[in-house]
Structure formats: structure tokens, C-alpha cells
Amino acid sequence: MLKKIRTKKKDSNKKDLKPKKISQLEFEKKIIEFGKKGLTSEKIGEELRQQKIHPREYNKKISKILKDNYINPDLKNVNAKLEKVKKHYEKNKQDKRAKREKDRIFSQLKKLKKYFKVE
């Protein structure tokens, strides 16, 4: 008994598979735009890779560009986390773990502010 041999259909959209090459200035603008949305440098890298833009092809690192433009998503995210835990702790005074978590996150925020020389 003979088996049919399946052949793959050729994609006519092979041009879309190649990474896009944009200028250094456009690359930095995109990073600043994502930073203002509150994304961390890791998430910005993922977004760029999904758009087929590879950060390794450019001179500066994402975190360096964000630091130069005074956008610090890490500080913003830790602050938001602290607010959520504080809100939870206000509703649930008996939650001892939440109290400890609140103190821990506050300490983390304090260290980050000292590290980034904010305030």
C-alpha cells in the first residue's frame, strides 16, 4: 500500500519573519514610550521582540535609556504594590502576614529610593 507524501505549502509572507531595523533614535523613543506606560525593562524587551525589534542590535541597554530619561518603573511598581497591601491591611487588621508584607515592601521601597537617589 502506498502512502501519500505531504508537502509543505510555501509561505508567501517570508518577508515578515525578518527583524525590523529602526534607527537608534526611534529605538530610544519606543523605550521611553513604554517606560511612561509603567513597563519594566524586562517587559519592554518582550514587547520589542514581539514587534520583531531585537534590543541587542542597538548600542544602549534598555535600563540605561530609562535611567537617562529619569523613568524608573521599578520604583513605580513597588509603590503601587505597597498601596495595594496597605489597602488590604486597613480592611483586615487581623491579617498579620499582610502587616509583615507591608513592612517588608516599605523597606524595599526605602532602599530603592536611596539607591536611585530619589527625595
PyRosetta script that sets phi, psi and omega in degrees:
from pyrosetta import init, pose_from_sequence

init()
pose = pose_from_sequence("MLKKIRTKKKDSNKKDLKPKKISQLEFEKKIIEFGKKGLTSEKIGEELRQQKIHPREYNKKISKILKDNYINPDLKNVNAKLEKVKKHYEKNKQDKRAKREKDRIFSQLKKLKKYFKVE")
pose.set_psi(1, 132.0)
pose.set_omega(1, -177.2)
pose.set_phi(2, -92.2)
pose.set_psi(2, 139.6)
pose.set_omega(2, 177.0)
pose.set_phi(3, -99.9)
pose.set_psi(3, 145.7)
pose.set_omega(3, 176.2)
pose.set_phi(4, -80.2)
pose.set_psi(4, 137.4)
pose.set_omega(4, 178.2)
pose.set_phi(5, -95.8)
pose.set_psi(5, 123.9)
pose.set_omega(5, 179.5)
pose.set_phi(6, -88.5)
pose.set_psi(6, 135.9)
pose.set_omega(6, 175.9)
pose.set_phi(7, -112.4)
pose.set_psi(7, 145.9)
pose.set_omega(7, 179.5)
pose.set_phi(8, -78.7)
pose.set_psi(8, 141.4)
pose.set_omega(8, 175.6)
pose.set_phi(9, -79.3)
pose.set_psi(9, 139.6)
pose.set_omega(9, -180.0)
pose.set_phi(10, -79.4)
pose.set_psi(10, 136.5)
pose.set_omega(10, 176.7)
pose.set_phi(11, -80.3)
pose.set_psi(11, 134.3)
pose.set_omega(11, 175.8)
pose.set_phi(12, -88.1)
pose.set_psi(12, -6.6)
pose.set_omega(12, -177.7)
pose.set_phi(13, -103.8)
pose.set_psi(13, 40.8)
pose.set_omega(13, -179.6)
pose.set_phi(14, -71.8)
pose.set_psi(14, -18.6)
pose.set_omega(14, 179.0)
pose.set_phi(15, -67.3)
pose.set_psi(15, -28.1)
pose.set_omega(15, -178.7)
pose.set_phi(16, -71.6)
pose.set_psi(16, -18.0)
pose.set_omega(16, -177.2)
pose.set_phi(17, -77.5)
pose.set_psi(17, -21.0)
pose.set_omega(17, -179.6)
pose.set_phi(18, -75.8)
pose.set_psi(18, 140.9)
pose.set_omega(18, 178.6)
pose.set_phi(19, -67.5)
pose.set_psi(19, 147.0)
pose.set_omega(19, 178.9)
pose.set_phi(20, -79.5)
pose.set_psi(20, 144.1)
pose.set_omega(20, 176.8)
pose.set_phi(21, -114.9)
pose.set_psi(21, 115.7)
pose.set_omega(21, 177.7)
pose.set_phi(22, -117.1)
pose.set_psi(22, 166.6)
pose.set_omega(22, -177.9)
pose.set_phi(23, -73.5)
pose.set_psi(23, 163.9)
pose.set_omega(23, -179.7)
pose.set_phi(24, -60.7)
pose.set_psi(24, -39.8)
pose.set_omega(24, -179.1)
pose.set_phi(25, -65.3)
pose.set_psi(25, -43.4)
pose.set_omega(25, 177.7)
pose.set_phi(26, -64.3)
pose.set_psi(26, -38.4)
pose.set_omega(26, 178.3)
pose.set_phi(27, -60.9)
pose.set_psi(27, -46.0)
pose.set_omega(27, -179.8)
pose.set_phi(28, -66.1)
pose.set_psi(28, -38.3)
pose.set_omega(28, 178.1)
pose.set_phi(29, -62.1)
pose.set_psi(29, -42.0)
pose.set_omega(29, 178.6)
pose.set_phi(30, -62.0)
pose.set_psi(30, -42.6)
pose.set_omega(30, -179.3)
pose.set_phi(31, -64.5)
pose.set_psi(31, -43.4)
pose.set_omega(31, 179.0)
pose.set_phi(32, -63.5)
pose.set_psi(32, -39.9)
pose.set_omega(32, 178.1)
pose.set_phi(33, -61.0)
pose.set_psi(33, -46.3)
pose.set_omega(33, 178.4)
pose.set_phi(34, -66.7)
pose.set_psi(34, -35.5)
pose.set_omega(34, 178.8)
pose.set_phi(35, -64.0)
pose.set_psi(35, -37.0)
pose.set_omega(35, 178.6)
pose.set_phi(36, -68.6)
pose.set_psi(36, -25.3)
pose.set_omega(36, 176.4)
pose.set_phi(37, -74.4)
pose.set_psi(37, -13.7)
pose.set_omega(37, 178.3)
pose.set_phi(38, 98.1)
pose.set_psi(38, 16.1)
pose.set_omega(38, 179.0)
pose.set_phi(39, -82.2)
pose.set_psi(39, 145.6)
pose.set_omega(39, 175.5)
pose.set_phi(40, -78.3)
pose.set_psi(40, 169.1)
pose.set_omega(40, -178.2)
pose.set_phi(41, -62.8)
pose.set_psi(41, -33.1)
pose.set_omega(41, 178.5)
pose.set_phi(42, -66.3)
pose.set_psi(42, -43.9)
pose.set_omega(42, 179.8)
pose.set_phi(43, -67.6)
pose.set_psi(43, -35.6)
pose.set_omega(43, 177.4)
pose.set_phi(44, -63.2)
pose.set_psi(44, -41.8)
pose.set_omega(44, 177.6)
pose.set_phi(45, -60.6)
pose.set_psi(45, -41.5)
pose.set_omega(45, 178.1)
pose.set_phi(46, -63.9)
pose.set_psi(46, -43.7)
pose.set_omega(46, 179.1)
pose.set_phi(47, -59.3)
pose.set_psi(47, -45.7)
pose.set_omega(47, -178.7)
pose.set_phi(48, -63.8)
pose.set_psi(48, -39.8)
pose.set_omega(48, 179.4)
pose.set_phi(49, -66.3)
pose.set_psi(49, -33.6)
pose.set_omega(49, 176.6)
pose.set_phi(50, -66.7)
pose.set_psi(50, -29.3)
pose.set_omega(50, 177.2)
pose.set_phi(51, -87.4)
pose.set_psi(51, 9.1)
pose.set_omega(51, 179.4)
pose.set_phi(52, 62.9)
pose.set_psi(52, 35.6)
pose.set_omega(52, 173.8)
pose.set_phi(53, -114.8)
pose.set_psi(53, 118.7)
pose.set_omega(53, -175.7)
pose.set_phi(54, -99.3)
pose.set_psi(54, 117.4)
pose.set_omega(54, -176.3)
pose.set_phi(55, -60.0)
pose.set_psi(55, -25.4)
pose.set_omega(55, -178.0)
pose.set_phi(56, -67.6)
pose.set_psi(56, -16.9)
pose.set_omega(56, -178.4)
pose.set_phi(57, -81.0)
pose.set_psi(57, -2.5)
pose.set_omega(57, -176.0)
pose.set_phi(58, -114.3)
pose.set_psi(58, 161.2)
pose.set_omega(58, -171.5)
pose.set_phi(59, -69.4)
pose.set_psi(59, -44.7)
pose.set_omega(59, -173.8)
pose.set_phi(60, -98.0)
pose.set_psi(60, 151.5)
pose.set_omega(60, 174.5)
pose.set_phi(61, -80.1)
pose.set_psi(61, 157.5)
pose.set_omega(61, -178.4)
pose.set_phi(62, -61.7)
pose.set_psi(62, -46.3)
pose.set_omega(62, -178.1)
pose.set_phi(63, -63.5)
pose.set_psi(63, -35.0)
pose.set_omega(63, 178.7)
pose.set_phi(64, -66.7)
pose.set_psi(64, -41.1)
pose.set_omega(64, 178.6)
pose.set_phi(65, -64.5)
pose.set_psi(65, -43.0)
pose.set_omega(65, 179.1)
pose.set_phi(66, -64.1)
pose.set_psi(66, -40.4)
pose.set_omega(66, -179.5)
pose.set_phi(67, -65.5)
pose.set_psi(67, -40.8)
pose.set_omega(67, 179.5)
pose.set_phi(68, -63.5)
pose.set_psi(68, -29.0)
pose.set_omega(68, -178.2)
pose.set_phi(69, -100.6)
pose.set_psi(69, 13.6)
pose.set_omega(69, 175.7)
pose.set_phi(70, 57.2)
pose.set_psi(70, 32.5)
pose.set_omega(70, 174.6)
pose.set_phi(71, -106.6)
pose.set_psi(71, 116.6)
pose.set_omega(71, -178.8)
pose.set_phi(72, -122.5)
pose.set_psi(72, 92.9)
pose.set_omega(72, -178.6)
pose.set_phi(73, -67.2)
pose.set_psi(73, -27.5)
pose.set_omega(73, 179.8)
pose.set_phi(74, -61.0)
pose.set_psi(74, -45.9)
pose.set_omega(74, 179.5)
pose.set_phi(75, -62.7)
pose.set_psi(75, -42.6)
pose.set_omega(75, -179.7)
pose.set_phi(76, -63.6)
pose.set_psi(76, -43.0)
pose.set_omega(76, -178.3)
pose.set_phi(77, -67.9)
pose.set_psi(77, -40.3)
pose.set_omega(77, 179.1)
pose.set_phi(78, -66.4)
pose.set_psi(78, -38.7)
pose.set_omega(78, 178.1)
pose.set_phi(79, -63.1)
pose.set_psi(79, -42.1)
pose.set_omega(79, 179.0)
pose.set_phi(80, -65.1)
pose.set_psi(80, -39.0)
pose.set_omega(80, 178.5)
pose.set_phi(81, -63.4)
pose.set_psi(81, -41.5)
pose.set_omega(81, 179.0)
pose.set_phi(82, -62.3)
pose.set_psi(82, -41.9)
pose.set_omega(82, 179.4)
pose.set_phi(83, -62.5)
pose.set_psi(83, -41.1)
pose.set_omega(83, 179.0)
pose.set_phi(84, -63.1)
pose.set_psi(84, -44.3)
pose.set_omega(84, -178.6)
pose.set_phi(85, -68.4)
pose.set_psi(85, -38.5)
pose.set_omega(85, 177.7)
pose.set_phi(86, -61.4)
pose.set_psi(86, -44.4)
pose.set_omega(86, -179.8)
pose.set_phi(87, -61.7)
pose.set_psi(87, -42.5)
pose.set_omega(87, 178.5)
pose.set_phi(88, -64.4)
pose.set_psi(88, -42.5)
pose.set_omega(88, -176.9)
pose.set_phi(89, -67.3)
pose.set_psi(89, -33.9)
pose.set_omega(89, 177.2)
pose.set_phi(90, -62.8)
pose.set_psi(90, -37.1)
pose.set_omega(90, 179.0)
pose.set_phi(91, -76.3)
pose.set_psi(91, -33.7)
pose.set_omega(91, -173.0)
pose.set_phi(92, -123.1)
pose.set_psi(92, 78.9)
pose.set_omega(92, -178.0)
pose.set_phi(93, -64.2)
pose.set_psi(93, -25.4)
pose.set_omega(93, -177.6)
pose.set_phi(94, -78.7)
pose.set_psi(94, -10.4)
pose.set_omega(94, -177.3)
pose.set_phi(95, -78.6)
pose.set_psi(95, 96.9)
pose.set_omega(95, -176.5)
pose.set_phi(96, -72.0)
pose.set_psi(96, -32.1)
pose.set_omega(96, 178.0)
pose.set_phi(97, -65.1)
pose.set_psi(97, -38.1)
pose.set_omega(97, 179.7)
pose.set_phi(98, -66.0)
pose.set_psi(98, -37.0)
pose.set_omega(98, 178.1)
pose.set_phi(99, -63.3)
pose.set_psi(99, -45.2)
pose.set_omega(99, 179.4)
pose.set_phi(100, -64.3)
pose.set_psi(100, -41.0)
pose.set_omega(100, 179.1)
pose.set_phi(101, -63.7)
pose.set_psi(101, -40.5)
pose.set_omega(101, 178.6)
pose.set_phi(102, -60.7)
pose.set_psi(102, -45.3)
pose.set_omega(102, 179.6)
pose.set_phi(103, -65.0)
pose.set_psi(103, -40.9)
pose.set_omega(103, -179.2)
pose.set_phi(104, -64.5)
pose.set_psi(104, -44.7)
pose.set_omega(104, -178.9)
pose.set_phi(105, -68.7)
pose.set_psi(105, -36.9)
pose.set_omega(105, 177.5)
pose.set_phi(106, -61.7)
pose.set_psi(106, -42.3)
pose.set_omega(106, 178.3)
pose.set_phi(107, -63.4)
pose.set_psi(107, -42.1)
pose.set_omega(107, 179.0)
pose.set_phi(108, -61.9)
pose.set_psi(108, -42.7)
pose.set_omega(108, 179.5)
pose.set_phi(109, -63.6)
pose.set_psi(109, -42.0)
pose.set_omega(109, 179.2)
pose.set_phi(110, -61.4)
pose.set_psi(110, -42.9)
pose.set_omega(110, 178.7)
pose.set_phi(111, -64.8)
pose.set_psi(111, -41.9)
pose.set_omega(111, 179.3)
pose.set_phi(112, -64.0)
pose.set_psi(112, -40.6)
pose.set_omega(112, 179.0)
pose.set_phi(113, -63.6)
pose.set_psi(113, -39.6)
pose.set_omega(113, 178.4)
pose.set_phi(114, -66.6)
pose.set_psi(114, -42.0)
pose.set_omega(114, -179.1)
pose.set_phi(115, -64.4)
pose.set_psi(115, -44.6)
pose.set_omega(115, -178.1)
pose.set_phi(116, -88.0)
pose.set_psi(116, 2.7)
pose.set_omega(116, 178.3)
pose.set_phi(117, 54.3)
pose.set_psi(117, 50.7)
pose.set_omega(117, 176.9)
pose.set_phi(118, -100.9)
pose.set_psi(118, 132.7)
pose.set_omega(118, 179.9)
pose.set_phi(119, 63.9)
pose.dump_pdb("model.pdb")
